[in-house]
Amino acid sequence: MKNMDGRTIIATELNEAFTEAIDDYGGYEELSHVQRALIERFCFLEFQIRQWEVEIVTEPKKKHMLSRWVQAVNSLQGIAIKLGLTKVEKKAKDLTTYLKDKSKE
C-alpha cells in the first residue's frame, strides 16, 4: 500500500483500514512481515467485497457475482482467523525509551 497514489479515495480508504488493523494487532513494530502482508490482503479483500456488495444490491444482473462474493468472504474469514480475532494492546514502553522518543519530537 506504500506505493499507491495517496491522493485517491481508494488509497486513502485502504491506508486507513491498514493503519487501524495494524493498531488492532499491537502496532507495526510488533508484527512480522508475513502478518503485515496478511493485513494488507485482508484490507484489500474487504474493500473489494464492499464494492461487490454495492454492485450485487444495485444491479440485479450482477447476482451471478454472489458465488465470487461468498468465496471472498470465506477467504477474508480465513485471513482473519490466521491473524487472530482478538485486539492486542500495544506494549507499554519503559520510561527510558519513552523519554528518548519524547526528546526526538
C-alpha positions in Angstrom: 0.0 0.0 0.0 3.0 2.2 0.3 3.3 2.6 -3.5 -0.3 3.7 -4.0 -1.1 7.3 -5.0 -2.2 8.6 -1.7 -4.4 11.2 -3.3 -7.0 8.7 -4.5 -10.1 7.8 -2.4 -9.2 4.1 -2.7 -5.7 4.6 -1.4 -7.0 6.7 1.5 -9.6 4.1 2.5 -7.1 1.2 2.2 -4.4 3.0 4.1 -6.9 3.9 6.9 -8.0 0.3 7.1 -4.4 -0.9 7.2 -3.4 1.5 9.9 -6.5 0.6 12.0 -5.8 -3.1 11.6 -2.1 -2.7 12.4 -3.1 -0.8 15.6 -5.5 -3.6 16.5 -2.6 -6.1 16.4 -0.3 -4.0 18.7 1.4 -1.7 16.2 3.7 -2.0 13.2 6.8 -2.8 15.2 5.2 -5.8 16.9 4.2 -7.6 13.6 6.2 -9.8 11.3 6.5 -9.1 7.6 4.1 -12.0 7.0 1.5 -10.6 9.4 1.7 -7.2 7.8 1.3 -8.8 4.4 -1.8 -10.7 5.5 -3.3 -7.5 6.9 -2.7 -5.8 3.6 -4.5 -8.6 1.8 -7.3 -8.5 4.4 -7.8 -4.8 3.8 -7.8 -5.1 0.0 -10.2 -8.1 0.1 -12.5 -6.3 2.5 -12.6 -3.3 0.2 -13.3 -5.4 -2.9 -16.1 -7.3 -1.1 -17.7 -3.9 -0.3 -17.6 -2.9 -3.9 -19.2 -6.2 -5.0 -21.9 -5.8 -2.4 -22.9 -2.5 -3.8 -23.0 -4.0 -7.3 -25.0 -7.0 -6.3 -27.6 -4.9 -4.5 -27.9 -2.1 -7.0 -27.6 -4.1 -10.3 -30.0 -7.1 -10.5 -27.9 -8.6 -13.4 -24.9 -8.8 -11.1 -26.5 -11.6 -8.9 -24.1 -14.0 -10.6 -21.3 -12.4 -8.6 -22.8 -13.9 -5.4 -20.6 -17.0 -5.7 -17.5 -14.9 -6.1 -18.6 -12.8 -3.0 -19.1 -16.0 -1.0 -15.6 -17.2 -1.9 -14.1 -13.8 -1.0 -15.9 -13.7 2.4 -14.6 -17.2 3.2 -11.1 -16.1 2.3 -11.5 -12.9 4.4 -12.6 -15.1 7.3 -9.6 -17.4 6.8 -7.1 -14.5 6.9 -8.8 -13.1 10.0 -8.6 -16.4 11.7 -4.9 -16.7 10.9 -4.2 -13.2 12.2 -6.4 -13.7 15.3 -9.7 -12.2 16.1 -8.7 -10.5 19.4 -7.4 -7.0 19.6 -3.9 -6.7 21.1 -2.9 -3.9 23.3 0.3 -2.0 22.4 3.2 -2.8 24.6 3.9 0.0 27.0 7.4 1.5 26.6 9.7 1.6 29.6 10.3 5.1 31.0 13.8 5.5 29.4 12.5 4.7 25.9 9.5 6.9 26.3 11.7 9.9 27.4 14.1 9.3 24.5 11.3 9.2 22.0 9.8 12.4 23.5 13.1 14.2 23.3 13.3 13.4 19.5 9.9 15.2 18.9 
